[in-house]
Amino acid sequence: MLGYGSGMLALLSSPVRRFLLTALLLPVIAFVLGKLGAYLQRRNGGQTTKVSRALLSASGGIRRFTDRKANKQRH
């Protein structure tokens, strides 16, 4: 038997799922990645590391993607 969350997601149409992913989940992921990257950078005395740079870069990329999607949906 499907769990409650899985069943509810299965009932949603594909455009609604895409909207929820873009509008709700991706900004949260971007926020968390940015916070992790900044924490690692602070922990290393302000110097960037490969991991912190990658996390901050991924966070910025996701934010740009979600901003672009939001602008398309407004117009």
C-alpha positions as CSV (number, residue, x, y, z in Angstrom):
1,M,0.0,0.0,0.0
2,L,1.2,3.5,-0.8
3,G,2.0,5.9,2.0
4,Y,-0.3,8.9,2.4
5,G,2.3,11.3,0.9
6,S,2.9,9.0,-2.1
7,G,-0.7,8.6,-2.8
8,M,-1.4,12.3,-2.7
9,L,1.5,13.0,-5.0
10,A,0.3,10.4,-7.4
11,L,-3.1,12.2,-7.6
12,L,-1.5,15.5,-8.6
13,S,-1.1,16.2,-12.3
14,S,2.4,16.6,-13.8
15,P,2.2,20.4,-14.2
16,V,1.1,20.7,-10.6
17,R,4.0,18.6,-9.5
18,R,6.4,20.6,-11.5
19,F,5.0,23.8,-10.0
20,L,5.3,22.5,-6.5
21,L,8.9,21.4,-7.1
22,T,9.9,24.7,-8.6
23,A,8.0,26.9,-6.2
24,L,8.5,25.2,-2.9
25,L,11.2,22.5,-2.9
26,L,14.0,23.9,-5.0
27,P,14.3,27.2,-3.1
28,V,14.5,25.3,0.2
29,I,17.3,23.1,-1.3
30,A,19.1,26.2,-2.6
31,F,18.9,27.8,0.8
32,V,20.3,24.7,2.6
33,L,23.1,24.3,0.1
34,G,24.1,27.9,0.5
35,K,24.1,27.7,4.3
36,L,26.2,24.6,4.2
37,G,28.7,26.2,1.8
38,A,28.9,29.3,3.9
39,Y,29.4,27.2,7.1
40,L,32.2,25.2,5.5
41,Q,33.9,28.4,4.3
42,R,33.6,30.0,7.8
43,R,35.0,26.9,9.4
44,N,38.0,27.0,7.1
45,G,38.9,30.6,8.2
46,G,37.1,32.3,5.4
47,Q,39.0,30.5,2.7
48,T,37.0,28.6,0.1
49,T,37.3,24.9,-0.4
50,K,36.4,22.8,-3.3
51,V,33.3,21.5,-1.5
52,S,32.2,24.9,-0.2
53,R,32.7,26.4,-3.7
54,A,30.6,23.6,-5.2
55,L,27.8,24.0,-2.7
56,L,27.6,27.8,-3.2
57,S,27.7,27.3,-6.9
58,A,24.9,24.8,-6.9
59,S,22.9,27.0,-4.6
60,G,23.3,30.0,-7.0
61,G,22.5,27.9,-10.0
62,I,19.3,26.6,-8.4
63,R,18.3,30.1,-7.3
64,R,18.8,31.4,-10.9
65,F,16.8,28.5,-12.3
66,T,13.9,29.1,-9.9
67,D,14.0,32.9,-10.5
68,R,13.9,32.4,-14.2
69,K,10.9,30.0,-13.9
70,A,9.1,32.4,-11.6
71,N,9.6,35.2,-14.1
72,K,8.3,33.1,-16.9
73,Q,5.1,32.2,-15.0
74,R,4.4,35.8,-14.1
75,H,4.5,37.0,-17.7
